[in-house]
Amino acid sequence: MDFQTLILFVVLGLAIIAFIREMFPMEVVGFTAMVILIIFGIVTPKEAVEGFSNSAVVTVGALFVLSHAMVKTNILNLLVTNLENFGGKRKWLVIGILLTSVAIVSSLINNVAAVAITMPLAMQLAQRFKLSPSRILLPLSYASIFGGTMTLIGTSTNLLVNEVVIKAGYPPMGMFEFTKLGAIFTGVGLIYIFILARHYMPNRAIISSLTRKYHMSAYLTEVRVAEDSPLIGSTCLSQQVSSRFNIIILEIVRDQQKMSTDLRNRILQENDTLIVQGKLDDILRMKSELKVQLLTDTKLNDEDLNDAENAVQEVVVSPGSSFVGSSLQAINFRARYGLFVLAIQRAGTTLRDKVSHIRLRDGDALLVFGHRTKLDQLRHSTDVFVLDVVPIQLHKIKFWWMPVTILPAIMILAALEFIDIMSASL
């Protein structure tokens, strides 16, 4: 084995480890590996960037843009939600309609976008039918993969294979050339899920409360400002409550009125109630030093935090998010969105300590608390998607009709071979 071959295997091995461990964003690992190969002369600079001129890569990029535009219009959400309504209260019929819908959608747009559209609805169904979310989310993922086999643009793999076929001197594949075979594969796959696979899906404990899901009960509680507390006439900022006790003040309740903005600068009064998040030891230390009274032996849950103005919500960091690789502190999340992140759930592990310093990964679930208007604003961010179902409105998107007409036009032009798939996508 010569030196260059050894370097190649070392770079590949390290890249695979970095991908598995999710040490860095995937694009950073890929570009770093490419640069190392250039430095050692294993590939030339021209060969390294040759892929960017590949028509399949350009087509995939164009379809990603179109997929995102389709998601923003909410038209697919509307279709999926209406299809789900036909099932009524029949559990597996509703889930069957959902899986069939996502398979059809993923034959038209990118798989990730198809799953992102339907995931909030899947979570709602899991709660409605008292199922473990994994028993719906895993089949949802499989259904999107099955559906991608039905058309040329259904998955990037089809486009890459089509490019290889063209370079080999064969005629290009048609848009619906393997739809029959793909439909059979999808049908068999969905039948397998319903007859066999659903019995082997992981059946984790059903969690009806987000605070219980994130094991937050020991960390959320109420304290009242006693008559001899040094907090009276002072502010949380001047008393350095957050820095001294590692505690987050979520709300201040005064005379049954809840306050959730500019809490650090609020002048506190006797009998004010503070809803706080922190470790039990820190809360007890705060009780001793600041003369506050603990009010709850039973800990707070979603119902205590959700009201007309504020809510607890779960959001997931989306693939390709600008948050990936950065901490909440680095992106200035609290000031940027006006929301508190109470905990992070990653690969089944709940992270609650110093969450503002944790580097985020795609797929991280964040337990967020704040004003409902701020949560609504967060829905428009492409960096996360909110795990609930929201009212669907098309009129808010000025040009919602454009991607809805462009996608069928691409498929028709490519199917009739007026122009090639790359030109149609562009």
Helices and strands as residue ranges (DSSP letters): H 3-21, H 26-39, H 45-49, G 50-53, H 55-73, H 75-85, H 91-106, H 111-128, H 134-147, H 156-167, H 179-195, G 197-199, H 210-213, E 220-225, H 241-245, E 248-254, E 257-259, G 263-265, E 273-277, H 280-290, E 292-294, H 302-305, E 310-317, H 333-337, E 339-346, E 349-351, G 355-357, E 365-371, H 372-378, E 384-386, H 401-415, H 421-425
